[in-house]
Amino acid sequence: MKCCSRPLARIVVIAFAGTVLLWWVLNPLDWSRLSAGLQAAGEATGARSELRPRPAYPPDKVVRIQIEALGDNDRPHPDAGIEITFRFASPANKKVTGPLPRFIEMVHNPAYRPMLNHRGARYGKLEREGSQASQAVILKTGDGSRVGYLFQLSRQSEAPYKDCWMTDSVMRFEVLEDYRQV
């Protein structure tokens, strides 16, 4: 979950986020439909302890698994959701954000803390080009506010993760006040 600080990258993220948010304004969200969350992922993929990168998982499922794990972060033990998320971090991402104790500390910092135990999620359209993909997610936090994250993923080309989609970075973006009622 490294964050990019280059001005051009920020402009691209802001433009992308604006497009996603406009789409969401035009397509209202029913937060009550989002409660299946981790339970559905667990039924489809086995127990939480079995959640790990697999070539069969498309990039949007990888994002959903991570978001749902973070939404139920402390089950069955503290920071279990962060551990699942770390499993889906690409090797390049882990070089910057790992090892696991450092990753856990990073997710507990203010930029990523809203991901923990959030109350709902809205997934934007998956953008995919070759072995790269991105997807925006807007979370409804514990205090009812909204915050957005842009996941960037890549399909791995080397063992042990050959053909697995994994997260290269997650960038936070602020959800404008006009869109908080979405």
Buried (B, 14 or more C-beta within 10 A) or exposed (E): BBBBEEEEEBEBBEEBBEEBBEEBEEEEBEEEEBEEBBEEBBEEBEEBEEBBBBEEBBBBBBBBBBBBBBBBBEEEEEBBBBBBBBBBBBEBBBEBBBEBEEBBEBBEEEBBEBBBBBBBBBBBEBBBEEEBBBBBBBBBBEEEEBBBBBBBBBBBEEEEBEBBBBBBBBBBBEBEEEBEEB
